[in-house]
Amino acid sequence: MRAAVISSVLCLAPVIAGAQAPATLDSLARMESAGRTEALQHIRESDDSLVTLRGLETAARLRADERRARGLPPRSEGCLSADEFDLDSQLKLARQSPDAASFSQTYRQYREMSDRLDARLAEARRTNAWWHLFPSLRSWERAWRDARDPRTRELLLRTLNGQAIRASLARDRRLTVQAGGKGTPRGAPRAAKSALAVTAYREYIFNLMCADDEENLRWFKNQVAEIGWFGQKQFGWAADRAALLIVQHADVDPGFQESVVAELWSRVAVADVDPENFAYLVDRVAVRAGRPQQFGTQIECVNGNWVVPEIENHATLDERRNRMNLVAYDVQLARVRGLCRN
């Protein structure tokens, strides 16, 4: 049934101005970015452009679902390969833009931002000057430079890349958006971007993050199958912390997360795992499984308000937090107060 749906959607044939051949998902996917932009501009100018573009978006998502069903990475729901994401973002921007000219400008702004991020990440990987390009990574880079064990160095290098992507998301939340997505208003910063371009760029970072997390997990599972865990006593505090981060980000494989939590309780007891970071993992896994969290570490900002998933037995919460080297719960709440804004 799904194959029939894909076949029917792939055959959508928007008419392009002039004598050019109709654009299908297959033909668009084979095009370079510039040629695809031109083809989508023609589609956007047609009378039935919105219907056509929605059909093409549906076909692209079905194709990604088929690839995911075959077990090909990235496997996370909604996570796309680089080529899939480039096509999906162009289709979405073409549909959301008010006209062809606006689409071209918006897509150019989005690519400027994403290309700049790609260049910064590539330079960091080439030069290993991570903290110079991403200042929040200074301690991670120092730990990587100090490490001598090859396995630990690879773990920390992967952590540097993943944290650089996340640092970019936090930094670029400050991007200035043009009023109404139109031209830069008088007095506004020259770096102002359309709201559509900024949204597409943030989705690009999330997709980079998702694909990177999956690749790290694949590598990491092979390592722990051989060594058991990156315990502090053998590999050091930074390796243990980096390993816990990878497992926290492994939401695509909740069974693996659960198995790690079960395995590490005994290591906490003998000071081979950092208890504070482990507490965050325990709560994250519990919340995602629909269970109450034990330590109250999980809190989410929703529409300008903090939302705290259910916590087990509030009466003894601070006792449990103290055992894991966590500050009192009221202190944690005070620290984050004011950080949640619309």
N, C-alpha and C positions, 0 to 999 in steps of 0.2 A: 504494500500500500504506500509506504513512504517513498519507495523508488518511483512509483507512478506520480506522486506529488512533485518530487524533485524534477522528474522529466518534464512535467507540464509547466513548471515554473521556469525551468531553464530555457524553454522555448519562447518565453516572452520576447517579443521583437519590437522594441520601440523604433519608430521611424526617425532617422537622422536626416537633417536637412540635406537637400541635394540628392545625389545618386549614391551616397555611401551605403554600405551594407548595414542591416539592422544590428544593433548591439545586443548580445546575449551575455549571460553571466560568464560563459566560457570565454567569449572573445574579450570581455572586459578584464577577466583574470589574467589573460595572456599579455595584456598591454603593459607598457611602462607607465609610470605614474603620470607623466605629462600627457601622453596620448589618451589615457583614461579620463583625465580631467577634461580634455576637449570633447571626448565622446559624451561625457555626462553633462557638459554644458548644452550640447545639442538636445539631449534627452530633456533637460530642465526647461528648454524653450518650447517643447511640444505640448499639445493641449492636454494629453493624458499623462503628464510627467509624474505626478504624485502616485498614481496607480502603478505605473511602470516601475518606479523606484522602490515602492513598497514590495512589489513582487520580486525584484532583484535582491532586496535585502533578505526577504524570506528564503529565497533560494540559497543565498550565501550562508545563512544560518543552518539550513538543513544540510548543506554540504559539510559544514563544520561538525554537525552532530554525527553524520555518517563517519567522518574521519575519527572522531572521538570514540564511537562505538566499536571501531576496529582496534582500539587500544593504542592509537598513535598519539603522541604528546602534541600539545598540552591537553591533559585529560580533564582539568577542572571545568565545570560548567561555565560557559561564557568566556573562557580563556582561549585566545586565538593565536595561531602562528603569526609571524611577522607579515607574511604575504596576505593572509586572511584578514588581519587587522587593517592593513593599508586599504584593501578593497572595501571592507565594511565601513571604515571611517569616511571614505569618499562618497559611498552611496548614501550614508546617513546625512552628511553635510549637504550633498546635492538636494536631498529631499527637504531638509530643514531650512535651507537658505531661501529667501524670498524670490530670487531670480538667478539667472545664470551668472551675471557679473558678480553678484554678491557671493555666490558659491566659489567662484574662482579666487576672489580676494580672501575669503575665510579659509579656504584650504591652503592657500599660500602662507597665511599667518600660522596656521596649525603646523605646517611642515617646517617653518622657520624655527618654531619652538622645539619640536621633536628632533630635528636635525642638530640643533644646538646641544640638546641633552645627549644625543648619541655621540657627538664629538667629545663632550666632556667625559663621558664614561670611557670612550676609547682611549683618550689621552691618559686617564687615570690608570687604565690597565697597561698601557704602553710604558708609562714612566714610573708607575707605582707611587706617584705623589698624591695619594688619596686625600690626605687632610688638607693639602694646598688647594685642591679643587672642591672638597667637601669638608669644611672645617670641623664638623661634628664627629668626624671619623678619626681624629688624632689618636685617641687611645687604642682604637682597633688597629691602626697602622703600626703603632709602636709595638703592640703585642705580636703582630705578624713579623715585624723585623727582628724581634727578639727570639722568635721561635726557631728551633733547629730541626725538630722532627718533621720530615717531609709531609706526613699525613696531616699534622697540625697546621703546617703552613698552607696547605691546600684548603683546609677547612676555613682558616682565617681569611684567605684571599677571596673565597666564595662569600664569606660574610661581609667583607668590605664592599664587594660589588652589590650585594643585596641591600646593604644599609645605605649605599650611595643612591640607589634608586629611591628608597624611602625618604632620604634627606632631600631629594629633588622635589618630591611631592610636598613636603612641608615648606620648603623654601618658595616654591612657585605658587603657593596659596596666596601670595601677595601680588600676583599678577593683576595689573589694572585692566578693567574691562570697559570698553567703550559704552557710552550711554546708548541703549537701544540697539547695540550692535552696529551703529553707523560710524561715520567718520569721527576722528579724534576731536573732541570738543575743545574750544579755545581754553588754553591754560592747562589742559590735561597732559600727563607725561607722554612723550613720544612713543613709549613702549606699549601704549594701550592696545588691547586686542579685542576682537569681537567676542561676545559671550559664547557663541558657538565654537569658535576656535579654542578658547580656553577650556571649555568642557571637553572637547575632543582631545586636547593635549593631556588633560588629567586622566581621561580614560586610557590614553596611550601609556601613561606611567603605570597605572594599575595593571594593564596587560603585561608590560615588561616585568612587573613585580611577580605576577602570577606565573609566567613562564619560567622566570628565574627560580622561584620557589620550587617548582616541580623538578627542574633539572638538579637543583641542590639536593632535593629529597632522594632522587634516584641514586646519586652518588653516595649520599650519606648512609642509605640503607645497606649498601654494599660494604661500607666501612664498619658499621656496627655489627654486621654479620660476622666479621672477622675478629673485632677487638672487644665487643660487648658494649663499651661506652667510652667516650672521651673523658674519663674520670680526672678529677683535679689532681689526685696524687701522682698519676703517671703523665698526664698531658698538660696540666696547669689550669688555672682559673679561667683564662680567656677561652681555651678550647671547650671547657665545660659550658661556659656561657654561650658560646657560638653554637654548640650542639643543641642546647635547649631552644635557641632561637629558631633553628631549622625545624625542630619538631613542632614548635608553636605555629609555624607557618605552613605546616603539612596538613591543612584541613582537607585536602583531596583524599587523604588516607586516614580516616578517623580510627580505624582498627590499629594502625601502626602507632598512632598517638596514645591510644589506650594501653598498648603493650609496653611502651616506654614508661608511662606513669607507673604501671605495676612493677616494672623492673627497677626503677630508681628509688622507690621508697627505702629499700634496704641500704642503698648507697648514701642516702641522706643521713641515715642513722650513724654511719661511720665517717661522716664529713668528706665524702668523695664527690658530692654534688652540692652546688650552692643552694641552700634552702629557699632563699628569697625568690630566685628565678624559677626554681622548681614549683613554688606555690603558684606563680602565675600560670605555669603550664597546667597544673592540676585543675585550677579553676576554669581555664579556657576550655579544656577538654570536657569538663563537667557541664558547662553552660551549653556547649554545642551538642551535647548528648541529651539535653533537657533535664539535667539534674541540678540541684542546688549547689552553688559554689561553697567551698569550705573556708576560704580566707578573704573573701570580699575584694579580690583584686580586679575583677572585671566590672567596668563601668563604661557606659557609652553616652556620647552626646547626641541627642535626637531633638531637632528643631529648637535648639537653644537651651535644652534642659538635660540634666544628667538622668540617665536611666540605669538603675542597678538591678541586674538579674537576681533572682532569689538567692538568699544566703542561708546556709544551714545553721540553726541554733545560735541566734544573736547573743544569747547570754554568755556563751563561752568563746565568742569570736575573737576577742583580743588575746585570750590565752593561746588560742591556736596560732594567731598571727605572731605573737611573741616567740613561740617555738620555731617559727620560720624566719626570724630576724626581721619581721615587718613592723613598721610603726603602728601605733594604735589606729583603729579605723577612723575615728574622728579626726585625727591628724591628717590621714590620707585625704579625707574629704575636704578639709580646709586647704590643702595644697592645690587641689584642682578647682576649687571654687573660683569662678570668674573666667576660667579657661574655655568654658563651653558657650559659644556664641553662634547666632544664626549666620 
